[in-house]
């Protein structure tokens, strides 16, 4: 347990040195604010740019419910640019230690592999979840200011569902960072797979049950309808299992020292 805490502290210290502790929350705050502000002022912007000629503005845009706008923050902002930013910020989570020899050095000490991986994933999940939550809260405040109020219970429930999806994103990116040595390729594979998972949500009810990205859809449904889908709990368990499998593969790969660049 001591090594786990030490490795977590090491990760947090590195985040401070890289200024990640500043820029990642700011990025998600910006993403969170963008959706309600752009939706609210879009008719005015279009009228100003088009001088009212040849532009038809749907009067329902400004009449959308707050839950729909907040759901749009998750679907249109966090599930697109947000995924890309998270994957890029995590692409070196294991690869950097492999490249500079730090991983081999750490594992020559009495440090269990599970503590090394656990410290990496736990610290990055806590901080990423915090950044997402801060951006989501900023969006929530703007939505309540510019549109109708969203129930706090629905807002918190949706956030908890969405953070399960975030856990899978971090676990999967960590696994890819372990298996592959090129940072660019790590980012490319992670982004393509994760966004691909998000794009196929809704195509099939069976796929949705085993697709961790469906947790994002369930979060959006809570905000829009105020109710929880009957398949949500099954999907939650499967999503946690998928994250656990990714962590297991990471542990197996490092334990068998298949990370060497030789």
Backbone bond lengths (Angstrom), bond angles and torsions (degrees), N, CA, C in turn:
res aa  C-N    CA-C-N  psi(-1)  N-CA   C-N-CA  omega(-1)  CA-C   N-CA-C  phi
1 X - - - 1.465 - - 1.526 110.88 -
2 X 1.353 116.81 -36.53 1.459 119.61 179.75 1.525 111.58 -61.74
3 X 1.339 116.46 -42.48 1.463 120.20 179.33 1.525 110.76 -64.89
4 X 1.330 116.40 -35.31 1.463 121.18 177.76 1.529 110.21 -61.78
5 X 1.324 117.06 -46.76 1.466 121.30 179.91 1.521 111.10 -65.33
6 X 1.341 116.04 -41.73 1.470 120.36 179.78 1.532 110.67 -61.62
7 X 1.331 116.42 -43.40 1.460 120.42 -179.37 1.530 111.71 -68.95
8 X 1.321 116.93 -34.45 1.459 119.86 174.42 1.526 110.61 -63.29
9 X 1.322 115.78 -45.75 1.464 119.98 178.96 1.515 111.49 -62.19
10 X 1.345 116.13 -36.67 1.466 120.73 177.38 1.526 110.48 -61.17
11 X 1.347 116.18 -43.05 1.463 120.19 179.41 1.513 111.38 -64.88
12 X 1.322 117.51 -43.05 1.464 120.66 179.15 1.525 111.09 -64.13
13 X 1.338 115.50 -38.27 1.471 119.45 177.54 1.519 110.66 -63.15
14 X 1.331 116.96 -41.39 1.460 120.97 178.58 1.531 111.05 -64.91
15 X 1.320 117.23 -36.84 1.471 120.24 176.93 1.519 111.10 -61.68
16 X 1.327 116.21 -38.57 1.473 120.35 178.11 1.519 110.19 -66.39
17 X 1.325 117.21 -43.44 1.465 121.32 -179.68 1.524 112.19 -64.23
18 X 1.331 116.16 -34.92 1.469 120.87 -179.76 1.529 112.45 -86.80
19 X 1.348 116.40 2.44 1.469 122.50 -177.18 1.533 111.94 60.60
20 X 1.320 116.34 16.18 1.467 119.94 177.75 1.515 110.70 -64.71
21 X 1.314 116.13 -30.58 1.454 121.11 -179.58 1.521 111.37 -64.82
22 X 1.344 116.53 -15.48 1.465 121.32 178.58 1.517 110.94 -102.32
23 X 1.347 116.77 -51.66 1.464 118.35 -169.29 1.529 114.20 -75.74
24 X 1.340 118.29 -31.60 1.469 118.36 -178.22 1.540 112.22 -67.88
25 X 1.353 119.15 -47.22 1.468 117.83 175.06 1.527 112.65 -60.60
26 X 1.332 117.30 -38.54 1.465 120.11 179.95 1.521 111.55 -63.51
27 X 1.334 116.61 -38.87 1.467 120.60 178.60 1.525 110.31 -62.31
28 X 1.327 116.99 -44.51 1.465 119.62 -178.67 1.530 111.89 -72.69
29 X 1.315 117.46 -30.52 1.465 119.53 173.25 1.521 109.63 -63.45
30 X 1.323 116.74 -43.87 1.466 121.18 178.55 1.523 110.59 -62.40
31 X 1.340 117.29 -44.66 1.463 120.86 177.96 1.533 110.74 -62.86
32 X 1.315 115.87 -39.91 1.453 119.85 -178.59 1.515 112.75 -66.35
33 X 1.316 116.65 -38.91 1.461 120.97 -179.50 1.520 111.58 -74.27
34 X 1.317 117.01 -31.76 1.465 121.45 -174.08 1.523 112.95 -56.49
35 X 1.333 117.45 -45.87 1.463 120.63 -174.28 1.537 113.17 -61.29
36 X 1.333 119.81 -54.18 1.473 118.67 -179.72 1.526 113.65 -67.40
37 X 1.321 116.84 -37.45 1.468 119.73 -178.21 1.523 110.85 -67.98
38 X 1.340 117.00 -47.08 1.459 120.37 -179.75 1.525 111.14 -64.57
39 X 1.329 117.06 -40.88 1.465 119.90 179.82 1.526 111.27 -64.31
40 X 1.321 116.11 -40.50 1.467 120.41 -177.69 1.523 112.21 -69.50
41 X 1.341 116.13 -41.62 1.463 119.41 -174.48 1.527 113.79 -96.93
42 X 1.347 117.71 -0.64 1.459 120.23 -177.95 1.533 113.49 -57.17
43 X 1.340 120.10 -46.54 1.463 119.02 178.41 1.531 112.84 -58.08
44 X 1.328 116.42 -40.68 1.463 120.62 -179.88 1.523 111.02 -66.31
45 X 1.340 115.67 -40.59 1.469 120.01 179.99 1.519 110.57 -65.24
46 X 1.342 116.70 -44.48 1.466 120.50 179.81 1.526 111.56 -63.34
47 X 1.312 116.76 -39.80 1.460 120.05 178.95 1.522 110.85 -65.33
48 X 1.336 115.96 -39.78 1.467 120.08 -179.24 1.521 111.31 -67.97
49 X 1.333 116.72 -40.67 1.462 120.44 -178.61 1.524 112.06 -74.86
50 X 1.322 115.75 -35.58 1.459 119.12 -175.77 1.500 114.48 -96.56
51 X 1.320 116.72 -3.62 1.462 122.22 -178.64 1.526 111.11 54.88
52 X 1.358 115.38 23.88 1.456 119.91 176.56 1.507 114.98 77.96
53 X 1.345 117.84 5.24 1.459 120.72 -176.67 1.532 110.43 -104.29
54 X 1.317 115.22 125.03 1.465 120.37 174.92 1.505 114.70 74.18
55 X 1.335 118.32 10.81 1.455 121.32 -178.70 1.518 109.18 -119.95
56 X 1.323 115.91 125.46 1.459 121.31 176.55 1.522 108.02 -107.02
57 X 1.297 116.69 120.67 1.462 121.87 -176.68 1.521 109.30 -105.43
58 X 1.306 115.11 124.26 1.461 120.30 178.76 1.531 109.06 -67.77
59 X 1.326 118.09 117.86 1.465 120.22 -179.01 1.523 113.45 -66.21
60 X 1.343 116.79 -14.03 1.465 120.11 -179.38 1.522 112.85 -78.97
61 X 1.350 117.15 -12.16 1.466 119.86 -177.94 1.520 111.04 -57.91
62 X 1.324 115.78 -51.46 1.462 119.94 -177.79 1.518 112.37 -75.78
63 X 1.346 117.91 -10.15 1.464 121.61 -177.72 1.527 112.23 -97.12
64 X 1.336 117.46 6.60 1.462 119.95 -179.94 1.522 110.96 -64.29
65 X 1.328 115.17 149.90 1.454 120.62 178.22 1.531 110.53 -74.90
66 X 1.325 114.93 154.47 1.457 119.50 -178.75 1.511 113.32 -59.20
67 X 1.339 116.93 -37.86 1.457 120.42 179.84 1.512 112.63 -62.46
68 X 1.327 117.00 -35.96 1.468 121.37 178.91 1.527 110.67 -67.02
69 X 1.314 116.14 -39.92 1.466 120.17 179.65 1.523 110.63 -68.37
70 X 1.332 116.92 -43.23 1.465 120.17 179.83 1.528 110.70 -65.85
71 X 1.331 116.12 -36.91 1.475 119.95 174.82 1.520 110.21 -63.50
72 X 1.332 116.60 -36.13 1.463 120.70 177.04 1.518 112.20 -63.73
73 X 1.324 116.64 -31.53 1.470 120.09 176.40 1.526 110.11 -61.24
74 X 1.333 116.68 -43.83 1.463 120.61 178.94 1.521 111.57 -68.31
75 X 1.337 116.96 -46.47 1.458 120.71 -174.30 1.514 114.45 -78.47
76 X 1.323 117.27 -39.69 1.470 120.46 -173.77 1.522 113.21 -94.09
77 X 1.321 117.85 -24.07 1.459 120.52 -176.68 1.532 112.08 -109.66
78 X 1.329 116.97 -61.17 1.463 120.50 -175.02 1.524 112.00 -68.46
79 X 1.333 117.88 -34.96 1.465 120.43 -177.77 1.523 113.05 -84.31
80 X 1.301 117.95 3.28 1.465 121.19 176.36 1.532 109.17 -121.00
81 X 1.302 117.52 -85.47 1.465 119.43 178.24 1.523 111.47 -61.41
82 X 1.328 116.17 -35.51 1.463 119.43 -179.21 1.516 112.60 -59.93
83 X 1.330 117.20 -45.48 1.466 121.41 178.54 1.523 110.81 -61.99
84 X 1.323 116.48 -43.64 1.462 120.77 -179.80 1.521 110.51 -60.87
85 X 1.327 116.57 -45.34 1.467 121.33 -178.27 1.525 110.79 -64.64
86 X 1.328 117.21 -43.83 1.470 120.46 179.84 1.525 110.73 -63.43
87 X 1.327 116.94 -44.90 1.466 120.42 -178.62 1.527 111.04 -62.88
88 X 1.328 116.82 -42.52 1.469 120.29 179.76 1.531 110.58 -66.59
89 X 1.326 116.73 -39.11 1.467 119.88 -178.58 1.527 111.98 -69.51
90 X 1.349 116.89 -21.70 1.467 120.73 -176.59 1.523 113.75 -107.54
91 X 1.332 117.67 -0.58 1.462 119.09 -173.24 1.533 113.17 -61.81
92 X 1.332 117.06 -24.07 1.462 119.61 179.87 1.510 114.10 -102.79
93 X 1.333 117.45 14.32 1.460 121.17 -173.36 1.536 112.04 -57.10
94 X 1.323 117.86 -39.90 1.467 121.84 174.85 1.523 110.30 -110.98
95 X 1.326 117.01 -36.66 1.465 121.89 -175.24 1.521 112.17 -57.47
96 X 1.326 117.88 -39.00 1.467 120.70 -179.89 1.517 111.13 -62.28
97 X 1.332 116.60 -42.92 1.468 120.34 178.52 1.523 111.33 -66.32
98 X 1.339 117.16 -33.70 1.465 120.10 176.41 1.525 110.25 -66.51
99 X 1.335 115.65 -44.52 1.465 120.44 -173.63 1.523 112.36 -67.62
100 X 1.342 117.43 -39.04 1.469 118.87 -176.69 1.528 113.33 -93.78
101 X 1.339 116.63 3.95 1.461 120.49 177.12 1.517 114.55 83.73
102 X 1.331 117.01 0.80 1.453 120.28 -177.61 1.530 112.08 -66.61
103 X 1.336 116.51 -34.69 1.458 119.79 -179.95 1.526 110.54 -63.81
104 X 1.330 116.74 -47.57 1.463 120.16 178.72 1.525 110.73 -62.55
105 X 1.340 116.67 -37.60 1.467 120.84 179.43 1.524 111.22 -65.04
106 X 1.337 115.82 -45.86 1.465 120.35 -178.89 1.523 111.18 -61.86
107 X 1.329 116.29 -40.95 1.456 120.19 -175.71 1.526 113.22 -77.54
108 X 1.343 117.11 -7.81 1.462 119.47 171.63 1.528 110.44 -83.91
109 X 1.299 116.23 -10.41 1.462 121.38 176.22 1.533 108.70 -93.75
110 X 1.325 117.15 168.19 1.478 119.57 179.66 1.534 111.75 -74.78
111 X 1.334 115.29 61.79 1.461 121.37 -179.72 1.525 108.37 -117.38
112 X 1.325 118.69 113.50 1.473 120.43 178.12 1.534 110.55 -61.61
113 X 1.312 116.02 143.07 1.466 120.26 179.05 1.524 110.47 -58.74
114 X 1.331 116.68 -38.82 1.463 119.82 -178.72 1.534 111.58 -63.41
115 X 1.346 116.19 -32.18 1.464 119.10 177.45 1.521 110.76 -71.01
116 X 1.333 116.24 -39.50 1.463 121.14 178.57 1.527 110.54 -62.24
117 X 1.335 115.91 -50.93 1.465 120.27 -179.24 1.522 110.89 -67.36
118 X 1.340 115.83 -42.73 1.460 119.99 -179.99 1.515 112.05 -61.26
119 X 1.331 116.87 -41.41 1.463 120.28 178.69 1.512 111.83 -64.15
120 X 1.339 116.14 -40.32 1.462 121.30 178.47 1.528 111.14 -62.97
121 X 1.328 115.50 -53.03 1.465 120.00 -174.33 1.525 111.18 -70.33
122 X 1.326 117.34 -43.18 1.470 120.11 -178.05 1.523 111.50 -62.17
123 X 1.336 117.10 -47.33 1.471 119.75 -178.00 1.521 111.19 -65.46
124 X 1.319 117.00 -43.39 1.467 119.64 -179.15 1.527 111.52 -71.03
125 X 1.326 117.01 -33.46 1.464 118.79 177.09 1.532 110.78 -68.48
126 X 1.315 116.60 -44.76 1.468 119.94 179.64 1.522 110.61 -58.20
127 X 1.333 116.24 -46.00 1.457 118.90 -176.86 1.528 111.87 -72.31
128 X 1.334 117.00 -41.68 1.469 119.61 178.83 1.520 110.64 -65.19
129 X 1.341 116.81 -42.53 1.465 120.58 177.82 1.524 110.31 -61.41
130 X 1.325 116.68 -39.41 1.463 120.76 176.80 1.524 110.74 -62.10
131 X 1.329 116.90 -44.39 1.473 121.24 -179.14 1.523 110.83 -63.73
132 X 1.343 116.11 -44.88 1.464 120.54 178.16 1.522 110.43 -62.53
133 X 1.331 116.53 -43.46 1.469 120.67 -179.22 1.523 111.63 -63.49
134 X 1.325 116.96 -39.46 1.465 120.45 179.05 1.529 110.34 -64.80
135 X 1.348 116.55 -44.66 1.456 120.35 177.84 1.518 111.88 -64.08
136 X 1.322 116.11 -39.17 1.468 122.24 178.98 1.527 110.35 -65.77
137 X 1.334 116.71 -40.99 1.460 121.12 178.63 1.525 110.84 -65.18
138 X 1.339 116.55 -39.89 1.461 120.33 177.47 1.526 110.33 -61.36
139 X 1.334 115.96 -42.17 1.460 120.46 177.77 1.522 110.36 -64.12
140 X 1.325 116.69 -41.24 1.469 121.97 179.83 1.530 111.00 -60.28
141 X 1.321 116.81 -43.51 1.467 120.64 -179.82 1.526 111.15 -64.73
142 X 1.322 117.48 -42.44 1.462 121.12 178.76 1.528 111.33 -68.08
143 X 1.325 116.38 -37.66 1.468 120.01 178.03 1.525 110.30 -62.42
144 X 1.336 116.65 -44.93 1.467 120.24 178.91 1.522 111.81 -65.88
145 X 1.323 116.54 -29.20 1.466 120.57 -179.65 1.526 111.45 -77.63
146 X 1.330 117.34 -41.71 1.458 121.49 -172.93 1.521 113.77 -97.27
147 X 1.348 116.81 -23.47 1.461 120.70 -176.98 1.525 108.87 -127.74
148 X 1.332 116.15 -156.83 1.468 119.51 178.79 1.525 110.48 -79.86
149 X 1.318 115.89 156.74 1.458 120.87 -178.84 1.533 111.65 -71.28
150 X 1.330 114.77 145.36 1.465 121.61 176.00 1.522 107.70 -106.95
151 X 1.324 116.66 133.17 1.466 120.85 -179.96 1.527 110.52 -59.02
152 X 1.321 115.57 135.45 1.463 120.35 -177.94 1.530 111.05 -60.19
153 X 1.322 117.12 -39.65 1.468 120.27 -179.93 1.526 110.74 -61.24
154 X 1.336 116.86 -44.44 1.467 120.53 178.61 1.525 110.72 -64.25
155 X 1.323 115.94 -40.17 1.465 120.31 179.96 1.524 111.19 -62.50
156 X 1.335 117.14 -45.25 1.468 121.15 -178.58 1.527 111.75 -70.57
157 X 1.336 116.76 -39.28 1.471 120.25 178.21 1.521 110.68 -61.70
158 X 1.337 115.97 -45.04 1.466 120.72 179.15 1.533 110.75 -62.33
159 X 1.322 116.70 -39.76 1.462 120.23 179.17 1.527 111.09 -63.63
160 X 1.324 117.49 -43.40 1.469 120.62 179.08 1.523 111.33 -62.11
161 X 1.328 117.50 -42.16 1.461 120.91 177.25 1.527 110.34 -62.29
162 X 1.330 115.85 -43.31 1.464 119.45 -176.91 1.530 111.46 -67.10
163 X 1.321 116.92 -33.54 1.467 119.59 -179.16 1.527 111.86 -69.43
164 X 1.335 117.95 -20.91 1.473 120.40 172.64 1.532 109.07 -66.77
165 X 1.311 117.07 -41.31 1.467 122.47 175.51 1.524 110.33 -62.84
166 X 1.313 117.27 -39.41 1.467 121.55 177.54 1.528 110.40 -63.07
167 X 1.335 116.85 -38.86 1.473 120.38 178.23 1.518 110.67 -61.02
168 X 1.331 117.04 -41.93 1.463 119.30 178.35 1.525 110.57 -66.20
169 X 1.329 117.78 -40.49 1.469 121.11 179.08 1.526 110.10 -56.94
170 X 1.316 116.94 -45.56 1.465 121.07 -178.09 1.527 110.81 -69.46
171 X 1.321 117.24 -42.36 1.469 120.63 -179.86 1.523 110.96 -64.10
172 X 1.332 116.63 -42.68 1.463 120.32 -178.77 1.530 111.01 -67.75
173 X 1.334 117.07 -44.33 1.464 120.27 179.96 1.524 111.00 -63.83
174 X 1.320 116.72 -37.39 1.467 120.79 176.48 1.525 110.73 -62.95
175 X 1.320 116.68 -41.73 1.467 120.88 178.14 1.527 110.77 -61.61
176 X 1.331 117.01 -46.20 1.464 120.56 -179.70 1.522 110.52 -65.05
177 X 1.337 116.88 -37.00 1.468 120.93 178.04 1.524 111.22 -64.96
178 X 1.324 116.44 -26.01 1.467 121.20 177.61 1.524 111.47 -79.71
179 X 1.325 116.59 -39.56 1.459 121.21 -173.81 1.520 113.13 -78.97
180 X 1.334 117.83 -27.54 1.470 121.90 -171.56 1.525 109.66 -120.51
181 X 1.318 116.25 148.34 1.460 121.10 -176.27 1.529 114.47 -98.53
182 X 1.321 118.39 -19.78 1.465 120.96 -177.99 1.528 111.03 -89.29
183 X 1.345 118.21 120.27 1.473 120.42 179.60 1.526 112.87 -58.07
184 X 1.334 116.39 -41.74 1.455 119.81 -179.82 1.516 112.28 -62.69
185 X 1.332 115.82 -41.56 1.464 120.32 179.92 1.524 110.95 -69.30
186 X 1.323 116.03 -35.92 1.470 120.49 176.62 1.524 109.86 -59.33
187 X 1.339 115.75 -48.35 1.465 120.63 -179.17 1.524 110.81 -63.85
188 X 1.336 116.35 -43.20 1.463 120.74 -177.69 1.530 111.54 -62.73
189 X 1.332 116.73 -48.75 1.461 120.68 -179.21 1.532 110.74 -63.72
190 X 1.320 115.74 -44.87 1.469 120.21 -178.51 1.524 111.16 -61.66
191 X 1.334 116.29 -48.52 1.464 120.61 -178.35 1.522 110.86 -63.63
192 X 1.340 116.53 -46.53 1.469 120.48 -177.99 1.524 110.90 -61.96
193 X 1.334 117.29 -44.50 1.458 120.13 -178.17 1.522 111.74 -68.25
194 X 1.323 117.15 -45.97 1.462 121.07 -175.81 1.525 111.75 -67.77
195 X 1.335 116.90 -43.71 1.463 119.16 177.53 1.523 109.99 -68.51
196 X 1.348 116.56 -35.00 1.458 119.92 175.48 1.525 111.37 -60.47
197 X 1.335 116.82 -42.77 1.466 121.14 176.44 1.525 110.84 -59.18
198 X 1.328 115.23 -40.12 1.477 118.79 -178.93 1.526 111.65 -70.38
199 X 1.327 116.74 -34.88 1.468 120.64 -177.43 1.525 112.67 -69.33
200 X 1.335 116.99 -30.93 1.470 119.15 -176.45 1.528 112.49 -87.70
201 X 1.328 116.48 -0.79 1.468 119.14 176.83 1.526 109.47 -62.54
202 X 1.322 115.88 129.92 1.456 120.68 178.56 1.517 114.27 97.59
203 X 1.339 117.19 -10.67 1.466 119.47 -179.30 1.528 111.98 -73.51
204 X 1.320 116.64 -33.20 1.458 121.12 -178.61 1.524 109.12 -151.51
205 X 1.322 116.92 136.72 1.464 120.43 -179.91 1.533 111.18 -65.20
206 X 1.334 117.45 -33.32 1.460 120.79 178.21 1.522 111.45 -68.47
207 X 1.343 116.02 -42.57 1.467 119.89 178.23 1.515 110.12 -65.10
208 X 1.326 116.73 -38.32 1.463 120.14 -179.02 1.524 111.99 -61.15
209 X 1.320 117.09 -34.56 1.465 120.39 -178.12 1.525 111.34 -65.82
210 X 1.336 117.06 -36.15 1.468 120.40 -176.79 1.525 112.60 -99.67
211 X 1.312 117.01 2.84 1.464 121.57 -178.08 1.530 110.08 -99.39
212 X 1.348 118.50 113.75 1.471 120.40 -179.39 1.531 113.07 -58.37
213 X 1.331 117.59 -26.86 1.463 120.65 179.99 1.522 111.83 -65.90
214 X 1.332 117.49 -17.26 1.462 120.68 178.59 1.524 111.44 -65.73
215 X 1.332 117.32 -19.69 1.461 119.30 176.79 1.524 110.68 -63.04
216 X 1.321 116.53 -30.91 1.462 120.02 175.14 1.526 110.50 -66.24
217 X 1.340 115.77 -41.68 1.469 119.98 178.35 1.526 110.77 -63.53
218 X 1.333 116.77 -41.36 1.465 120.06 179.02 1.531 110.49 -63.57
219 X 1.334 116.04 -38.38 1.468 119.47 177.49 1.526 110.41 -62.22
220 X 1.328 116.82 -42.58 1.465 120.84 179.34 1.524 111.24 -65.93
221 X 1.324 117.05 -37.90 1.468 120.70 179.39 1.524 111.52 -64.23
222 X 1.332 116.25 -37.88 1.462 119.95 177.74 1.529 110.13 -61.35
223 X 1.322 116.58 -42.48 1.462 120.88 -178.80 1.526 112.26 -68.67
224 X 1.320 116.40 -36.39 1.471 120.57 -176.38 1.521 112.33 -82.37
225 X 1.327 116.41 -44.04 1.470 120.16 -174.31 1.519 113.94 -102.42
226 X 1.343 116.52 -20.26 1.462 119.85 -177.83 1.515 113.54 77.89
227 X 1.331 117.73 11.76 1.463 121.83 -179.66 1.521 110.27 -131.87
228 X 1.340 115.49 161.45 1.466 121.68 -178.67 1.522 109.32 -102.35
229 X 1.323 116.06 129.80 1.462 121.54 178.56 1.527 110.26 -62.45
230 X 1.333 116.34 145.46 1.467 120.97 -177.80 1.527 113.13 -63.84
231 X 1.335 117.16 -24.07 1.470 120.84 -179.03 1.528 113.12 -91.02
232 X 1.329 116.22 0.31 1.458 119.34 -173.31 1.523 112.62 -61.88
233 X 1.337 117.50 -45.93 1.461 120.50 -176.01 1.530 111.60 -65.61
234 X 1.333 116.20 -37.09 1.469 119.90 177.13 1.521 109.52 -65.00
235 X 1.322 115.92 -45.21 1.455 120.51 179.68 1.527 111.35 -64.14
236 X 1.329 116.10 -35.49 1.468 120.36 177.99 1.524 110.83 -62.37
237 X 1.337 116.69 -46.17 1.469 121.40 179.63 1.525 110.37 -63.12
238 X 1.338 116.90 -43.65 1.467 121.02 179.75 1.522 110.66 -64.40
239 X 1.327 117.06 -39.83 1.465 121.14 180.00 1.521 110.78 -63.73
240 X 1.330 116.73 -42.79 1.465 120.57 176.95 1.522 110.77 -64.26
241 X 1.331 116.17 -37.64 1.465 120.59 177.90 1.530 110.80 -65.31
242 X 1.329 116.95 -40.78 1.476 121.05 177.91 1.521 110.80 -62.89
243 X 1.334 116.43 -41.01 1.463 120.46 177.19 1.522 110.08 -63.68
244 X 1.340 116.36 -41.31 1.468 120.44 179.16 1.521 111.60 -64.20
245 X 1.333 117.46 -37.74 1.468 121.67 177.82 1.523 110.51 -64.09
246 X 1.330 116.33 -42.97 1.473 120.24 178.38 1.525 110.34 -61.44
247 X 1.328 116.77 -41.21 1.464 121.03 178.95 1.524 110.35 -67.39
248 X 1.328 117.31 -38.98 1.465 121.43 178.26 1.531 110.81 -62.15
249 X 1.333 116.52 -44.04 1.471 120.03 179.51 1.524 109.99 -62.80
250 X 1.327 116.59 -41.53 1.467 121.02 177.38 1.521 110.42 -59.89
251 X 1.322 116.38 -46.83 1.470 121.59 179.94 1.528 111.02 -62.28
252 X 1.330 116.58 -43.67 1.468 121.03 -179.51 1.523 110.75 -63.06
253 X 1.323 116.59 -43.85 1.463 121.60 -176.27 1.527 111.20 -63.86
254 X 1.337 115.08 -43.70 1.465 119.34 -179.17 1.526 110.42 -74.00
255 X 1.320 117.66 -40.54 1.472 121.18 -179.31 1.517 111.97 -59.86
256 X 1.340 115.68 -34.05 1.475 120.34 179.56 1.526 111.66 -94.07
257 X 1.339 115.51 11.34 1.455 122.28 175.99 1.528 112.75 51.19
258 X 1.310 115.67 45.62 1.456 121.07 176.90 1.539 110.48 -91.71
259 X 1.352 115.86 13.19 1.446 120.45 -176.78 1.526 113.20 -92.79
260 X 1.333 117.22 -3.65 1.460 121.29 -174.73 1.524 111.80 -61.64
261 X 1.330 116.17 144.17 1.461 121.66 177.18 1.521 111.76 -86.64
262 X 1.298 116.29 -1.61 1.466 119.81 -177.02 1.521 110.97 -67.12
